[in-house]
Amino acid sequence: MSRERPILFSAAMVRALLAGTKTQTRRAVKPRPEESPEGNLCGAWLSRPLGGLLLPKVSDIATHCPYGQAGDRLWVREAFSGPWCMEAQDGCAAVPPSKWGEGSRIWYWADGDPTYGDWTRPRPSIHMPRWASRILLEITAVRVERLQDISEVDARAEGIQELIDAGVGHDGSPIDTYRALWDGINGEGAWALNPWVWVVEFRRIA
């Protein structure tokens, strides 16, 4: 039976999802997997079920991906705002977040400046409730690899065209553009650490 989990994306990546140019995401594996000199899995991950394998590899931990497996679904959390009263009377009091409910008008900050009304500062994506999510993804594949093993094809599938359009990675290298994205999210020098990452492939279904 498939499961449904939330996942956070930045405004740029939300736009890439909406444009259909993002079909993959990479997230650091925690705790960090360890390998023996022979290339076998060792350390904390060996305490988890791995199908009875005698000499498991790091790639075998893909069955424990916290984002799910093929067939599972991910609903996207993004920065958003709740509504201000549109009428001049009553001082245009804000509707408190505790009063929001399904059907409330909200603004998705990835869409740019509001075209109507007055809006509060964006609420962090982590606070988005399920009913407010507008994007639903279905996982098609999961694997584990080193971050720097990303190919140019996969870098494009990470939705980097949105960054190129914004002037990032103007040298035309998909991998360099993705490196800038990774360091921008995870901190300067994060790419150089070359961590193991979950590679989650998906298709948008809503």
SELUM-491776 format. One record per residue (C-alpha): x, y, z; residue number from 0; residue in one letter. Coordinates in Angstrom, 1 decimal. Layout:
BEGIN
{{X; Y; Z}; NUM; "A"},
...
// end
This chain:
BEGIN
{{0.0; 0.0; 0.0}; 0; "M"},
{{1.4; 3.4; -1.0}; 1; "S"},
{{2.1; 6.0; 1.6}; 2; "R"},
{{2.0; 9.8; 1.5}; 3; "E"},
{{4.6; 12.1; 3.1}; 4; "R"},
{{5.4; 15.8; 3.0}; 5; "P"},
{{8.5; 17.3; 1.4}; 6; "I"},
{{9.9; 20.8; 1.4}; 7; "L"},
{{11.0; 22.8; -1.7}; 8; "F"},
{{12.3; 26.3; -2.2}; 9; "S"},
{{10.4; 28.8; -4.4}; 10; "A"},
{{12.8; 28.2; -7.3}; 11; "A"},
{{12.3; 24.5; -7.2}; 12; "M"},
{{8.5; 24.9; -6.8}; 13; "V"},
{{8.5; 26.9; -10.1}; 14; "R"},
{{10.6; 24.1; -11.7}; 15; "A"},
{{8.0; 21.5; -10.5}; 16; "L"},
{{5.2; 23.6; -11.9}; 17; "L"},
{{7.1; 24.0; -15.2}; 18; "A"},
{{7.7; 20.2; -15.4}; 19; "G"},
{{11.5; 20.6; -15.5}; 20; "T"},
{{12.2; 19.0; -12.1}; 21; "K"},
{{11.7; 15.3; -11.8}; 22; "T"},
{{14.4; 14.5; -9.2}; 23; "Q"},
{{15.6; 15.6; -5.8}; 24; "T"},
{{18.7; 14.8; -3.8}; 25; "R"},
{{18.9; 14.9; 0.0}; 26; "R"},
{{21.8; 14.0; 2.2}; 27; "A"},
{{21.7; 10.6; 3.8}; 28; "V"},
{{21.7; 10.7; 7.6}; 29; "K"},
{{23.4; 9.2; 9.5}; 30; "P"},
{{26.3; 9.3; 7.0}; 31; "R"},
{{26.9; 5.7; 5.7}; 32; "P"},
{{30.3; 4.2; 6.2}; 33; "E"},
{{32.2; 1.9; 3.8}; 34; "E"},
{{34.9; -0.7; 4.5}; 35; "S"},
{{38.1; -0.6; 2.4}; 36; "P"},
{{36.5; -3.4; 0.4}; 37; "E"},
{{33.5; -1.2; -0.4}; 38; "G"},
{{31.0; -2.9; 1.9}; 39; "N"},
{{28.6; -1.2; 4.2}; 40; "L"},
{{29.7; -0.8; 7.8}; 41; "C"},
{{28.8; 1.2; 10.9}; 42; "G"},
{{25.3; 2.2; 12.2}; 43; "A"},
{{23.4; 1.3; 9.1}; 44; "W"},
{{24.2; -2.4; 9.6}; 45; "L"},
{{21.7; -2.4; 12.5}; 46; "S"},
{{18.8; -2.0; 10.1}; 47; "R"},
{{17.2; -4.8; 8.2}; 48; "P"},
{{18.8; -5.2; 4.8}; 49; "L"},
{{17.1; -8.2; 3.3}; 50; "G"},
{{19.5; -10.7; 4.9}; 51; "G"},
{{22.5; -9.6; 2.8}; 52; "L"},
{{25.8; -10.9; 4.1}; 53; "L"},
{{27.9; -8.1; 2.5}; 54; "L"},
{{25.6; -5.2; 1.8}; 55; "P"},
{{26.7; -2.2; -0.1}; 56; "K"},
{{25.8; 1.4; 0.6}; 57; "V"},
{{23.4; 1.3; -2.3}; 58; "S"},
{{21.4; -1.4; -0.4}; 59; "D"},
{{20.1; 1.1; 2.2}; 60; "I"},
{{17.8; 2.6; -0.5}; 61; "A"},
{{15.1; 0.4; 1.0}; 62; "T"},
{{15.2; 2.7; 4.1}; 63; "H"},
{{14.8; 6.0; 2.2}; 64; "C"},
{{12.8; 8.3; 4.5}; 65; "P"},
{{11.0; 9.9; 1.5}; 66; "Y"},
{{9.5; 6.5; 0.5}; 67; "G"},
{{9.7; 4.0; -2.3}; 68; "Q"},
{{8.4; 3.7; -5.8}; 69; "A"},
{{4.6; 4.2; -5.8}; 70; "G"},
{{4.6; 6.3; -2.7}; 71; "D"},
{{3.5; 10.0; -2.9}; 72; "R"},
{{5.0; 13.3; -1.7}; 73; "L"},
{{2.9; 16.4; -1.1}; 74; "W"},
{{4.9; 19.6; -1.5}; 75; "V"},
{{5.3; 22.1; 1.3}; 76; "R"},
{{6.2; 25.7; 0.1}; 77; "E"},
{{6.3; 29.2; 1.6}; 78; "A"},
{{2.8; 30.7; 1.7}; 79; "F"},
{{0.7; 33.4; 3.4}; 80; "S"},
{{-2.8; 33.6; 4.8}; 81; "G"},
{{-5.3; 36.3; 3.8}; 82; "P"},
{{-5.9; 39.7; 5.1}; 83; "W"},
{{-9.5; 41.0; 5.1}; 84; "C"},
{{-10.3; 42.5; 1.8}; 85; "M"},
{{-12.9; 45.0; 3.0}; 86; "E"},
{{-12.1; 48.5; 4.3}; 87; "A"},
{{-14.3; 48.1; 7.3}; 88; "Q"},
{{-13.3; 46.5; 10.6}; 89; "D"},
{{-9.7; 47.8; 10.1}; 90; "G"},
{{-8.9; 45.0; 7.6}; 91; "C"},
{{-8.0; 42.7; 10.5}; 92; "A"},
{{-5.9; 39.7; 9.6}; 93; "A"},
{{-7.4; 36.2; 9.7}; 94; "V"},
{{-5.3; 34.5; 12.4}; 95; "P"},
{{-3.6; 31.2; 11.2}; 96; "P"},
{{-5.6; 29.3; 13.9}; 97; "S"},
{{-8.7; 30.2; 12.0}; 98; "K"},
{{-7.5; 29.0; 8.6}; 99; "W"},
{{-9.2; 26.0; 7.2}; 100; "G"},
{{-9.8; 24.1; 4.0}; 101; "E"},
{{-11.0; 26.5; 1.4}; 102; "G"},
{{-9.2; 29.5; 2.8}; 103; "S"},
{{-7.6; 31.8; 0.2}; 104; "R"},
{{-3.8; 31.6; 0.5}; 105; "I"},
{{-0.9; 33.0; -1.5}; 106; "W"},
{{2.0; 30.9; -2.8}; 107; "Y"},
{{5.2; 32.9; -2.6}; 108; "W"},
{{6.8; 31.0; -5.5}; 109; "A"},
{{4.2; 32.7; -7.8}; 110; "D"},
{{5.7; 36.2; -7.2}; 111; "G"},
{{4.0; 39.4; -6.0}; 112; "D"},
{{0.3; 39.1; -5.1}; 113; "P"},
{{-2.0; 40.7; -7.6}; 114; "T"},
{{-4.7; 41.6; -5.1}; 115; "Y"},
{{-5.0; 42.4; -1.4}; 116; "G"},
{{-2.5; 42.8; 1.3}; 117; "D"},
{{-0.5; 39.8; 2.6}; 118; "W"},
{{1.6; 39.0; 5.6}; 119; "T"},
{{5.2; 37.9; 5.4}; 120; "R"},
{{5.5; 34.3; 4.2}; 121; "P"},
{{5.0; 31.5; 6.6}; 122; "R"},
{{7.8; 28.9; 6.4}; 123; "P"},
{{7.1; 25.9; 4.2}; 124; "S"},
{{7.4; 23.6; 7.2}; 125; "I"},
{{4.1; 25.0; 8.6}; 126; "H"},
{{2.1; 24.4; 5.4}; 127; "M"},
{{-0.9; 22.1; 6.2}; 128; "P"},
{{-1.8; 19.2; 3.9}; 129; "R"},
{{-4.9; 20.9; 2.6}; 130; "W"},
{{-3.0; 23.9; 1.4}; 131; "A"},
{{-0.5; 21.9; -0.8}; 132; "S"},
{{-1.1; 22.3; -4.5}; 133; "R"},
{{1.5; 19.9; -5.8}; 134; "I"},
{{1.5; 16.1; -5.4}; 135; "L"},
{{4.3; 13.9; -6.7}; 136; "L"},
{{4.5; 10.1; -7.2}; 137; "E"},
{{7.9; 8.5; -6.6}; 138; "I"},
{{9.1; 6.4; -9.6}; 139; "T"},
{{12.5; 5.3; -8.3}; 140; "A"},
{{14.9; 5.7; -5.3}; 141; "V"},
{{18.6; 5.1; -5.1}; 142; "R"},
{{21.7; 6.1; -3.1}; 143; "V"},
{{24.8; 7.6; -4.7}; 144; "E"},
{{27.6; 10.1; -4.1}; 145; "R"},
{{26.6; 13.7; -4.7}; 146; "L"},
{{29.3; 14.4; -7.2}; 147; "Q"},
{{28.3; 11.3; -9.3}; 148; "D"},
{{25.4; 13.3; -10.7}; 149; "I"},
{{25.3; 13.3; -14.5}; 150; "S"},
{{24.5; 16.3; -16.7}; 151; "E"},
{{21.1; 14.6; -17.6}; 152; "V"},
{{20.3; 14.2; -13.9}; 153; "D"},
{{21.4; 17.8; -13.1}; 154; "A"},
{{18.9; 19.1; -15.7}; 155; "R"},
{{16.3; 16.8; -14.1}; 156; "A"},
{{16.9; 18.7; -10.8}; 157; "E"},
{{15.2; 21.7; -12.3}; 158; "G"},
{{18.3; 23.9; -12.8}; 159; "I"},
{{16.7; 25.7; -15.8}; 160; "Q"},
{{14.9; 27.8; -13.3}; 161; "E"},
{{18.3; 28.9; -11.8}; 162; "L"},
{{19.9; 29.4; -15.3}; 163; "I"},
{{16.9; 31.7; -16.1}; 164; "D"},
{{17.7; 33.6; -12.9}; 165; "A"},
{{21.3; 34.1; -13.9}; 166; "G"},
{{22.9; 31.3; -11.8}; 167; "V"},
{{25.3; 29.0; -13.6}; 168; "G"},
{{25.6; 31.2; -16.7}; 169; "H"},
{{28.6; 29.2; -17.9}; 170; "D"},
{{26.2; 26.7; -19.3}; 171; "G"},
{{27.4; 23.7; -17.2}; 172; "S"},
{{24.4; 21.8; -15.7}; 173; "P"},
{{26.6; 20.2; -13.0}; 174; "I"},
{{28.2; 23.5; -12.0}; 175; "D"},
{{24.8; 25.1; -11.8}; 176; "T"},
{{23.6; 22.2; -9.6}; 177; "Y"},
{{26.7; 22.6; -7.4}; 178; "R"},
{{25.8; 26.2; -6.9}; 179; "A"},
{{22.2; 25.2; -5.9}; 180; "L"},
{{23.5; 22.5; -3.4}; 181; "W"},
{{25.9; 25.0; -1.8}; 182; "D"},
{{23.2; 27.6; -1.7}; 183; "G"},
{{20.9; 25.3; 0.3}; 184; "I"},
{{23.4; 23.4; 2.4}; 185; "N"},
{{26.2; 26.0; 2.9}; 186; "G"},
{{29.4; 26.9; 1.2}; 187; "E"},
{{31.7; 23.9; 0.7}; 188; "G"},
{{28.9; 21.4; 1.1}; 189; "A"},
{{29.4; 20.1; -2.4}; 190; "W"},
{{33.1; 19.5; -1.8}; 191; "A"},
{{32.2; 17.1; 1.1}; 192; "L"},
{{30.6; 14.8; -1.6}; 193; "N"},
{{28.1; 13.1; 0.8}; 194; "P"},
{{26.0; 10.1; 0.1}; 195; "W"},
{{22.6; 11.3; -1.0}; 196; "V"},
{{19.1; 9.9; -1.5}; 197; "W"},
{{18.1; 10.3; -5.2}; 198; "V"},
{{14.4; 10.4; -5.4}; 199; "V"},
{{12.8; 10.4; -8.9}; 200; "E"},
{{9.2; 11.3; -9.3}; 201; "F"},
{{6.4; 12.5; -11.6}; 202; "R"},
{{3.9; 15.2; -10.9}; 203; "R"},
{{0.3; 13.9; -10.6}; 204; "I"},
{{-1.4; 17.0; -9.3}; 205; "A"},
// end
